């Protein structure tokens, strides 16, 4: 019985990593750390999703949200269309506008 419970707990915890929303299943993924925090960014030609990994205490959320917006620009080379931004400091999605190639 203990072995069964240990196995089940291991499987549940293995599925706790950053998983993209359905629209980002085939998107490019980048894992990055900034200012001691870890993020996972999924992006396509037109959309982006940023997921913060780990705990954030009260009072940190505004700075984290600003960092997430900066990550979009830095990692994708595109500009976030802020009027499309949805989410919070844990997970956010939005549209991006990329320069013509």
ROVODREN-247207 format. One record per residue: residue number from 1; residue in three letters; x, y, z of N, C-alpha, C in turn. Coordinates in steps of 0.05 Angstrom, whole numbers, plus 5000, padded with zeros to 4 digits. Each point is the difference from the previous one (the first is absolute). Last residue first. Example, Ala and Ser with C-alpha at 12.3 -4.5 7.8 and 13.67 -1.06 7.14 Angstrom:
// residues 2
nr 2	rest SER	n.u 5257	n.v 4955	n.w 5142	ca.u 5016	ca.v 5024	ca.w 5001	c.u 4985	c.v 5022	c.w 5014
nr 1	rest ALA	n.u 5006	n.v 4885	n.w 4999	ca.u 4982	ca.v 5024	ca.w 5000	c.u 5018	c.v 5024	c.w 5000
This chain:
// residues 101
nr 101	rest UNK	n.u 5199	n.v 5818	n.w 4173	ca.u 5027	ca.v 4989	ca.w 4994	c.u 5008	c.v 5005	c.w 4971
nr 100	rest UNK	n.u 4934	n.v 5054	n.w 5077	ca.u 5001	ca.v 4986	ca.w 4975	c.u 5028	c.v 4990	c.w 4994
nr 99	rest UNK	n.u 4967	n.v 5013	n.w 5102	ca.u 5009	ca.v 5015	ca.w 4977	c.u 5000	c.v 4983	c.w 4975
nr 98	rest UNK	n.u 4930	n.v 4980	n.w 5080	ca.u 5027	ca.v 4995	ca.w 4993	c.u 5008	c.v 5018	c.w 4976
nr 97	rest UNK	n.u 4925	n.v 4991	n.w 5084	ca.u 5003	ca.v 5012	ca.w 4974	c.u 5030	c.v 4999	c.w 4994
nr 96	rest UNK	n.u 4926	n.v 4944	n.w 5069	ca.u 5025	ca.v 5013	ca.w 4995	c.u 5001	c.v 5011	c.w 4972
nr 95	rest UNK	n.u 4923	n.v 4967	n.w 5083	ca.u 5009	ca.v 5000	ca.w 4973	c.u 5026	c.v 5015	c.w 4997
nr 94	rest UNK	n.u 4970	n.v 4945	n.w 5091	ca.u 4993	ca.v 5024	ca.w 4984	c.u 5009	c.v 4996	c.w 4972
nr 93	rest UNK	n.u 4995	n.v 4957	n.w 5111	ca.u 5000	ca.v 4995	ca.w 4972	c.u 4993	c.v 5026	c.w 4985
nr 92	rest UNK	n.u 5036	n.v 4957	n.w 5106	ca.u 4988	ca.v 5021	ca.w 4983	c.u 5003	c.v 4992	c.w 4970
nr 91	rest UNK	n.u 5013	n.v 4966	n.w 5112	ca.u 4998	ca.v 4992	ca.w 4972	c.u 4987	c.v 5022	c.w 4985
nr 90	rest UNK	n.u 5027	n.v 5015	n.w 5089	ca.u 5006	ca.v 4971	ca.w 4999	c.u 5000	c.v 4990	c.w 4972
nr 89	rest UNK	n.u 4978	n.v 5090	n.w 5027	ca.u 5029	ca.v 4996	ca.w 5003	c.u 5007	c.v 4970	c.w 5001
nr 88	rest UNK	n.u 4911	n.v 5026	n.w 4947	ca.u 5012	ca.v 5012	ca.w 5023	c.u 5030	c.v 4993	c.w 5002
nr 87	rest UNK	n.u 4917	n.v 5007	n.w 4917	ca.u 5013	ca.v 4984	ca.w 5020	c.u 5012	c.v 5016	c.w 5022
nr 86	rest UNK	n.u 4986	n.v 5029	n.w 4894	ca.u 4982	ca.v 4988	ca.w 5019	c.u 5016	c.v 4984	c.w 5020
nr 85	rest UNK	n.u 5011	n.v 5078	n.w 4913	ca.u 5012	ca.v 4986	ca.w 5022	c.u 4978	c.v 4990	c.w 5020
nr 84	rest UNK	n.u 4996	n.v 5057	n.w 4918	ca.u 4991	ca.v 4972	ca.w 4998	c.u 5008	c.v 4984	c.w 5024
nr 83	rest UNK	n.u 5025	n.v 5092	n.w 4986	ca.u 4971	ca.v 5000	ca.w 5002	c.u 4988	c.v 4972	c.w 4998
nr 82	rest UNK	n.u 5095	n.v 5018	n.w 4989	ca.u 4991	ca.v 5000	ca.w 5027	c.u 4970	c.v 5000	c.w 5003
nr 81	rest UNK	n.u 5071	n.v 4961	n.w 4930	ca.u 4977	ca.v 5018	ca.w 4996	c.u 4985	c.v 5000	c.w 5027
nr 80	rest UNK	n.u 5107	n.v 4978	n.w 4982	ca.u 4975	ca.v 4991	ca.w 5011	c.u 4978	c.v 5021	c.w 4994
nr 79	rest UNK	n.u 5090	n.v 4981	n.w 4940	ca.u 4988	ca.v 5019	ca.w 5019	c.u 4973	c.v 4988	c.w 5010
nr 78	rest UNK	n.u 5093	n.v 4946	n.w 4964	ca.u 4975	ca.v 5012	ca.w 4991	c.u 4989	c.v 5018	c.w 5023
nr 77	rest UNK	n.u 5074	n.v 4937	n.w 5003	ca.u 5008	ca.v 5021	ca.w 4981	c.u 4976	c.v 5016	c.w 4989
nr 76	rest UNK	n.u 5007	n.v 4925	n.w 5068	ca.u 4987	ca.v 4997	ca.w 4974	c.u 5011	c.v 5019	c.w 4979
nr 75	rest UNK	n.u 5033	n.v 5000	n.w 5092	ca.u 5002	ca.v 4973	ca.w 4989	c.u 4988	c.v 4996	c.w 4973
nr 74	rest UNK	n.u 4999	n.v 5087	n.w 5048	ca.u 5028	ca.v 4989	ca.w 4998	c.u 5001	c.v 4973	c.w 4986
nr 73	rest UNK	n.u 4915	n.v 5041	n.w 5017	ca.u 5015	ca.v 5016	ca.w 4981	c.u 5028	c.v 4988	c.w 4996
nr 72	rest UNK	n.u 4946	n.v 4961	n.w 5066	ca.u 4987	ca.v 4996	ca.w 4973	c.u 5017	c.v 5014	c.w 4979
nr 71	rest UNK	n.u 5024	n.v 5012	n.w 5091	ca.u 5009	ca.v 4974	ca.w 4988	c.u 4988	c.v 4996	c.w 4973
nr 70	rest UNK	n.u 4972	n.v 5075	n.w 5050	ca.u 5027	ca.v 5004	ca.w 4989	c.u 5010	c.v 4974	c.w 4987
nr 69	rest UNK	n.u 4919	n.v 4996	n.w 5046	ca.u 4997	ca.v 5016	ca.w 4975	c.u 5027	c.v 5005	c.w 4987
nr 68	rest UNK	n.u 5000	n.v 4958	n.w 5084	ca.u 4989	ca.v 4982	ca.w 4980	c.u 4996	c.v 5014	c.w 4973
nr 67	rest UNK	n.u 5028	n.v 5050	n.w 5075	ca.u 5022	ca.v 4983	ca.w 4990	c.u 4989	c.v 4981	c.w 4979
nr 66	rest UNK	n.u 4938	n.v 5054	n.w 5044	ca.u 5017	ca.v 5016	ca.w 4983	c.u 5022	c.v 4984	c.w 4988
nr 65	rest UNK	n.u 4947	n.v 4957	n.w 5063	ca.u 4984	ca.v 5005	ca.w 4976	c.u 5016	c.v 5017	c.w 4980
nr 64	rest UNK	n.u 5036	n.v 4987	n.w 5085	ca.u 5001	ca.v 4975	ca.w 4985	c.u 4985	c.v 5004	c.w 4974
nr 63	rest UNK	n.u 4996	n.v 5070	n.w 5062	ca.u 5027	ca.v 4998	ca.w 4988	c.u 5003	c.v 4975	c.w 4983
nr 62	rest UNK	n.u 4919	n.v 5010	n.w 5048	ca.u 5003	ca.v 5022	ca.w 4980	c.u 5027	c.v 4999	c.w 4986
nr 61	rest UNK	n.u 4982	n.v 4939	n.w 5073	ca.u 4986	ca.v 4994	ca.w 4975	c.u 5002	c.v 5021	c.w 4978
nr 60	rest UNK	n.u 5032	n.v 4993	n.w 5097	ca.u 5019	ca.v 4995	ca.w 4978	c.u 4987	c.v 4999	c.w 4972
nr 59	rest UNK	n.u 4954	n.v 5010	n.w 5088	ca.u 5017	ca.v 5024	ca.w 4994	c.u 5019	c.v 4996	c.w 4977
nr 58	rest UNK	n.u 4967	n.v 4914	n.w 5054	ca.u 4985	ca.v 5025	ca.w 4997	c.u 5019	c.v 5024	c.w 4996
nr 57	rest UNK	n.u 5041	n.v 4907	n.w 4972	ca.u 4987	ca.v 5011	ca.w 5023	c.u 4985	c.v 5026	c.w 4994
nr 56	rest UNK	n.u 5026	n.v 4909	n.w 4940	ca.u 5005	ca.v 5029	ca.w 5002	c.u 4984	c.v 5010	c.w 5024
nr 55	rest UNK	n.u 5041	n.v 4898	n.w 4956	ca.u 4983	ca.v 5016	ca.w 5018	c.u 5008	c.v 5030	c.w 4998
nr 54	rest UNK	n.u 5015	n.v 4925	n.w 4918	ca.u 5008	ca.v 5006	ca.w 5027	c.u 4981	c.v 5019	c.w 5014
nr 53	rest UNK	n.u 5013	n.v 5003	n.w 4895	ca.u 5002	ca.v 4976	ca.w 5016	c.u 5008	c.v 5008	c.w 5028
nr 52	rest UNK	n.u 4947	n.v 5050	n.w 4912	ca.u 5019	ca.v 5002	ca.w 5022	c.u 5000	c.v 4974	c.w 5015
nr 51	rest UNK	n.u 4973	n.v 5022	n.w 4895	ca.u 4992	ca.v 4987	ca.w 5024	c.u 5022	c.v 5004	c.w 5021
nr 50	rest UNK	n.u 4959	n.v 5041	n.w 4899	ca.u 5022	ca.v 5000	ca.w 5019	c.u 4990	c.v 4988	c.w 5026
nr 49	rest UNK	n.u 4974	n.v 5007	n.w 4887	ca.u 4991	ca.v 4993	ca.w 5027	c.u 5025	c.v 4999	c.w 5017
nr 48	rest UNK	n.u 4965	n.v 5041	n.w 4895	ca.u 5020	ca.v 4993	ca.w 5020	c.u 4987	c.v 4993	c.w 5026
nr 47	rest UNK	n.u 4983	n.v 5018	n.w 4882	ca.u 4990	ca.v 4998	ca.w 5028	c.u 5023	c.v 4991	c.w 5018
nr 46	rest UNK	n.u 5008	n.v 5010	n.w 4902	ca.u 4981	ca.v 5021	ca.w 5007	c.u 4992	c.v 5001	c.w 5030
nr 45	rest UNK	n.u 5063	n.v 4938	n.w 4956	ca.u 5004	ca.v 5024	ca.w 4985	c.u 4982	c.v 5023	c.w 5009
nr 44	rest UNK	n.u 5019	n.v 4930	n.w 5074	ca.u 4996	ca.v 4995	ca.w 4972	c.u 5006	c.v 5026	c.w 4985
nr 43	rest UNK	n.u 5026	n.v 4957	n.w 5106	ca.u 4992	ca.v 5020	ca.w 4980	c.u 4998	c.v 4989	c.w 4972
nr 42	rest UNK	n.u 5019	n.v 4985	n.w 5117	ca.u 4991	ca.v 4986	ca.w 4975	c.u 4991	c.v 5022	c.w 4981
nr 41	rest UNK	n.u 5062	n.v 4993	n.w 5097	ca.u 4987	ca.v 5016	ca.w 4980	c.u 4994	c.v 4983	c.w 4975
nr 40	rest UNK	n.u 5026	n.v 4994	n.w 5113	ca.u 4999	ca.v 4986	ca.w 4975	c.u 4983	c.v 5017	c.w 4981
nr 39	rest UNK	n.u 5063	n.v 5020	n.w 5095	ca.u 4976	ca.v 5004	ca.w 4983	c.u 5002	c.v 4981	c.w 4977
nr 38	rest UNK	n.u 5046	n.v 5026	n.w 5106	ca.u 5000	ca.v 4984	ca.w 4975	c.u 4974	c.v 5004	c.w 4986
nr 37	rest UNK	n.u 5065	n.v 5062	n.w 5072	ca.u 4974	ca.v 4987	ca.w 4995	c.u 5003	c.v 4984	c.w 4974
nr 36	rest UNK	n.u 5069	n.v 5060	n.w 5037	ca.u 4995	ca.v 4978	ca.w 5018	c.u 4974	c.v 4985	c.w 4997
nr 35	rest UNK	n.u 5029	n.v 5072	n.w 4941	ca.u 4998	ca.v 5010	ca.w 5027	c.u 4992	c.v 4979	c.w 5020
nr 34	rest UNK	n.u 4990	n.v 4959	n.w 4910	ca.u 5007	ca.v 5028	ca.w 5003	c.u 4995	c.v 5009	c.w 5029
nr 33	rest UNK	n.u 5005	n.v 4907	n.w 4927	ca.u 5000	ca.v 5010	ca.w 5028	c.u 5008	c.v 5029	c.w 4999
nr 32	rest UNK	n.u 4953	n.v 4923	n.w 4926	ca.u 5019	ca.v 5021	ca.w 5007	c.u 4998	c.v 5007	c.w 5029
nr 31	rest UNK	n.u 4966	n.v 4932	n.w 4910	ca.u 5001	ca.v 5002	ca.w 5029	c.u 5022	c.v 5020	c.w 5007
nr 30	rest UNK	n.u 4936	n.v 4980	n.w 4908	ca.u 5025	ca.v 5009	ca.w 5011	c.u 4997	c.v 5001	c.w 5031
nr 29	rest UNK	n.u 4947	n.v 4960	n.w 4902	ca.u 5002	ca.v 5002	ca.w 5029	c.u 5028	c.v 5010	c.w 5008
nr 28	rest UNK	n.u 4926	n.v 4999	n.w 4910	ca.u 5028	ca.v 5000	ca.w 5009	c.u 4999	c.v 5004	c.w 5030
nr 27	rest UNK	n.u 4912	n.v 4957	n.w 4956	ca.u 5015	ca.v 5025	ca.w 5002	c.u 5029	c.v 4995	c.w 5008
nr 26	rest UNK	n.u 4919	n.v 4940	n.w 4989	ca.u 5022	ca.v 4998	ca.w 4981	c.u 5018	c.v 5025	c.w 5000
nr 25	rest UNK	n.u 4926	n.v 4995	n.w 5061	ca.u 5011	ca.v 4973	ca.w 5000	c.u 5024	c.v 4997	c.w 4982
nr 24	rest UNK	n.u 4938	n.v 5077	n.w 5026	ca.u 5029	ca.v 5001	ca.w 4999	c.u 5013	c.v 4972	c.w 5000
nr 23	rest UNK	n.u 4904	n.v 5018	n.w 5008	ca.u 5008	ca.v 5015	ca.w 4976	c.u 5030	c.v 5001	c.w 4996
nr 22	rest UNK	n.u 4960	n.v 4958	n.w 5079	ca.u 4996	ca.v 4985	ca.w 4975	c.u 5010	c.v 5015	c.w 4975
nr 21	rest UNK	n.u 5048	n.v 5026	n.w 5090	ca.u 4971	ca.v 4999	ca.w 4993	c.u 4998	c.v 4986	c.w 4973
nr 20	rest UNK	n.u 5087	n.v 4974	n.w 5056	ca.u 4987	ca.v 5022	ca.w 4985	c.u 4970	c.v 4997	c.w 4998
nr 19	rest UNK	n.u 5067	n.v 4969	n.w 5082	ca.u 4987	ca.v 4989	ca.w 4977	c.u 4986	c.v 5022	c.w 4985
nr 18	rest UNK	n.u 5077	n.v 4983	n.w 5084	ca.u 4986	ca.v 5019	ca.w 4983	c.u 4990	c.v 4987	c.w 4975
nr 17	rest UNK	n.u 5013	n.v 4935	n.w 5084	ca.u 5016	ca.v 5020	ca.w 4986	c.u 4983	c.v 5019	c.w 4984
nr 16	rest UNK	n.u 4972	n.v 4920	n.w 5054	ca.u 4997	ca.v 5027	ca.w 5011	c.u 5016	c.v 5021	c.w 4986
nr 15	rest UNK	n.u 4993	n.v 4899	n.w 4993	ca.u 4983	ca.v 5015	ca.w 4982	c.u 4996	c.v 5029	c.w 5009
nr 14	rest UNK	n.u 5049	n.v 4936	n.w 5051	ca.u 5014	ca.v 5002	ca.w 4974	c.u 4983	c.v 5016	c.w 4981
nr 13	rest UNK	n.u 4965	n.v 4978	n.w 5086	ca.u 5020	ca.v 5021	ca.w 5001	c.u 5015	c.v 5004	c.w 4973
nr 12	rest UNK	n.u 4938	n.v 4928	n.w 5008	ca.u 4986	ca.v 5026	ca.w 5003	c.u 5019	c.v 5023	c.w 5000
nr 11	rest UNK	n.u 5036	n.v 4913	n.w 5000	ca.u 4987	ca.v 5006	ca.w 4975	c.u 4986	c.v 5027	c.w 5000
nr 10	rest UNK	n.u 5037	n.v 4967	n.w 5081	ca.u 5021	ca.v 5007	ca.w 4981	c.u 4989	c.v 5007	c.w 4973
nr 9	rest UNK	n.u 4941	n.v 4968	n.w 5066	ca.u 5010	ca.v 5027	ca.w 5007	c.u 5021	c.v 5009	c.w 4980
nr 8	rest UNK	n.u 4969	n.v 4912	n.w 4992	ca.u 4979	ca.v 5019	ca.w 4992	c.u 5009	c.v 5028	c.w 5005
nr 7	rest UNK	n.u 5057	n.v 4931	n.w 5029	ca.u 4999	ca.v 5001	ca.w 4971	c.u 4980	c.v 5021	c.w 4991
nr 6	rest UNK	n.u 5003	n.v 4981	n.w 5091	ca.u 5025	ca.v 5014	ca.w 4992	c.u 5000	c.v 5003	c.w 4970
nr 5	rest UNK	n.u 4931	n.v 4949	n.w 5036	ca.u 4996	ca.v 5028	ca.w 5007	c.u 5024	c.v 5017	c.w 4991
nr 4	rest UNK	n.u 5006	n.v 4906	n.w 4990	ca.u 4980	ca.v 5010	ca.w 4983	c.u 4996	c.v 5030	c.w 5004
nr 3	rest UNK	n.u 5056	n.v 4954	n.w 5059	ca.u 5013	ca.v 5002	ca.w 4973	c.u 4980	c.v 5012	c.w 4980
nr 2	rest UNK	n.u 4969	n.v 4979	n.w 5086	ca.u 5017	ca.v 5024	ca.w 5001	c.u 5014	c.v 5004	c.w 4973
nr 1	rest UNK	n.u 4946	n.v 4923	n.w 5010	ca.u 4984	ca.v 5024	ca.w 5000	c.u 5017	c.v 5025	c.w 5000
